[in-house]
Amino acid sequence: MSCVEYDTLAQFEADAHKGRADALYNLGLAYSTGQGVSVDFVAAHKWFNLAAMKGSEVAKSWRAQLAAEMNSGQIAEALRLAREWLSLH
């Protein structure tokens, strides 16, 4: 993925609110690689988890790779944030 611009991230977020798995996945990718945002594995795991729940197989793979590099507290926080996001959207 090339450098993600702010407008692109805003579009991903708008599409994520509509439940689009590809947008959720792209947000996870942005946060896991630092494209347009600071690297944040907790946020990336959250987005990949949400995309995986929508059926994205590639998001499941990325989520597993991230989880291997995270501690249990970080994973718990990511899961909490995903549940919170679901309850609001």
C-alpha positions as CSV (number, residue, x, y, z in Angstrom):
1,M,0.0,0.0,0.0
2,S,1.3,3.4,-0.8
3,C,1.2,6.3,1.6
4,V,-2.4,6.7,2.8
5,E,-3.6,10.3,2.9
6,Y,-5.9,11.8,5.5
7,D,-8.8,12.0,3.1
8,T,-8.4,8.3,2.3
9,L,-8.4,7.4,6.0
10,A,-11.6,9.5,6.4
11,Q,-13.2,7.6,3.6
12,F,-12.2,4.3,5.1
13,E,-13.8,5.3,8.4
14,A,-17.0,6.5,6.6
15,D,-17.1,3.2,4.8
16,A,-16.4,1.3,8.0
17,H,-19.4,2.9,9.6
18,K,-21.4,1.3,6.8
19,G,-20.0,-2.1,7.7
20,R,-17.8,-2.6,4.7
21,A,-15.2,-5.3,5.5
22,D,-12.7,-3.9,3.0
23,A,-12.7,-0.5,4.8
24,L,-12.3,-2.1,8.2
25,Y,-9.4,-4.2,6.8
26,N,-7.8,-1.1,5.2
27,L,-7.9,0.7,8.6
28,G,-6.2,-2.2,10.2
29,L,-3.6,-2.2,7.5
30,A,-3.0,1.5,7.9
31,Y,-2.6,1.2,11.7
32,S,-0.4,-1.9,11.5
33,T,2.0,-0.3,9.0
34,G,1.9,3.3,9.9
35,Q,0.4,4.5,6.6
36,G,-1.1,7.9,7.3
37,V,-1.2,7.3,11.1
38,S,1.2,6.3,13.8
39,V,1.7,2.5,14.1
40,D,-0.8,1.3,16.7
41,F,-1.1,-2.5,17.0
42,V,-4.1,-2.2,19.4
43,A,-6.0,-0.1,16.9
44,A,-4.9,-2.3,14.0
45,H,-6.0,-5.5,15.9
46,K,-9.4,-3.8,16.5
47,W,-9.9,-3.0,12.9
48,F,-8.7,-6.4,11.7
49,N,-11.0,-8.1,14.2
50,L,-14.0,-6.2,13.0
51,A,-13.1,-7.0,9.3
52,A,-12.7,-10.7,10.2
53,M,-16.1,-10.6,11.8
54,K,-17.5,-9.4,8.4
55,G,-15.8,-12.4,6.7
56,S,-12.4,-11.1,5.6
57,E,-10.0,-14.0,5.6
58,V,-7.0,-11.8,5.0
59,A,-7.9,-9.7,8.1
60,K,-8.0,-12.9,10.2
61,S,-4.4,-13.6,9.0
62,W,-3.2,-10.1,9.8
63,R,-5.0,-10.2,13.2
64,A,-3.2,-13.5,14.1
65,Q,0.2,-12.0,13.1
66,L,-0.4,-9.0,15.2
67,A,-1.6,-11.0,18.2
68,A,1.7,-12.9,18.1
69,E,3.5,-9.6,18.7
70,M,1.1,-8.2,21.4
71,N,0.8,-9.0,25.1
72,S,-2.4,-10.2,26.6
73,G,-3.3,-6.7,27.9
74,Q,-3.0,-5.2,24.5
75,I,-5.1,-7.9,23.0
76,A,-7.7,-7.5,25.7
77,E,-7.8,-3.7,25.0
78,A,-8.2,-4.3,21.3
79,L,-11.1,-6.6,21.9
80,R,-12.7,-4.2,24.2
81,L,-12.4,-1.4,21.7
82,A,-13.9,-3.6,19.0
83,R,-16.9,-4.4,21.2
84,E,-17.3,-0.7,22.0
85,W,-17.2,0.2,18.3
86,L,-19.8,-2.4,17.5
87,S,-22.1,-1.1,20.2
88,L,-21.9,2.4,18.8
89,H,-22.2,1.4,15.1
